[in-house]
Amino acid sequence: MERYRAKILEADALVIVAPEYNGSYPGELKILLDTIYDEYEALPVGIATVSVVTGGARLLMELKTAMLNYRMFPVEQVLFYNVDDVFEGEELKDEKYKERVERLFGALEKYARALRPIREEVREKLGGNGHP
C-alpha cells in the first residue's frame, strides 16, 4: 500500500474508471480507497462509469458521496451507457463520448491548478516527495 499512498501524494488529479456492480462500485475499489485517508485531501477526481444499461448512474451517486467523505473533489464525470454498443474494439464509436472525456480532462486540469497549493500542503504535512 505504500506505493499506492506515494502515487496518490504525487498526484495532482485522479481518474477513476469503474463498472457498476450490483448498483454500486466494486468492493475492491472500496477496499483500495479505504487504505488511506489524509492523502486524498483536495484531490480533484474525474469519474468514468461503465454499465451495460444504466451507464453507472447509481455507482456514480455512491462514489461521489464516498469522494466527499475522503475530502476529494469530484469535478466531472462520464457515464458510458450500453457499453457494448459504445466501443468497437478499443475505439469509441460515438463522438459525443470523446467530447465528454475531453471535458473531464479539461475540468481536472483546471481544478488541479486551483487546488495545487492545498495539495502541496498535504504533501508537506504527510511527508510526500512532491512531484517526480
C-alpha positions, -999 to +999 in steps of 0.1 A: +000+000+000+030+023+004+034+025-033-003+035-037+000+061-010+031+076-026+013+078-060-017+095-045+005+120-027+023+128-060-010+131-079-025+165-089-057+147-100-072+113-103-094+095-128-115+065-115-130+042-141-153+017-126-181-007-137-214-007-119-216-037-097-249-045-080-259-009-081-227+005-067-189+004-072-169-028-068-158-039-034-122-040-045-123-003-052-138+004-018-110-016-002-084+003-021-098+037-013-101+028+024-064+020+027-055+057+031-074+089+040-055+121+046-036+117+013-067+124-006-073+159+007-082+184-021-076+158-048-098+165-078-113+134-092-129+126-126-152+096-127-160+074-157-187+048-151-194+018-173-226-002-174-245-024-198-277-005-193-278+024-168-244+040-175-235+035-139-257+063-125-262+045-092-224+038-090-218+075-097-241+087-069-224+063-043-189+070-055-194+108-054-206+105-018-175+085-009-153+110-026-167+138-004-161+117+027-125+113+017-122+151+011-117+146-026-133+169-052-154+150-078-153+176-106-166+158-137-180+125-149-187+105-180-213+077-179-208+051-206-243+038-213-248+005-231-211+000-231-214-030-255-226-005-282-201+023-275-168+007-283-155-010-314-125-029-301-107-002-282-121+028-301-151+049-292-177+048-319-197+078-307-181+113-310-202+126-281-182+104-257-149+118-269-162+153-262-173+143-227-139+127-220-121+158-232-144+179-209-135+157-180-098+161-186-102+199-190-120+202-157-094+181-139-066+203-153-084+234-141-091+221-106-057+206-103-041+241-109-066+257-085-060+231-057-023+228-061-014+249-031-036+227-008-021+195-024+014+209-017+004+214+020-008+179+021+024+166+007+045+186+031+024+176+061+024+139+052+060+136+040+053+132+003+081+139-021+061+164-042+063+159-079+086+134-096 
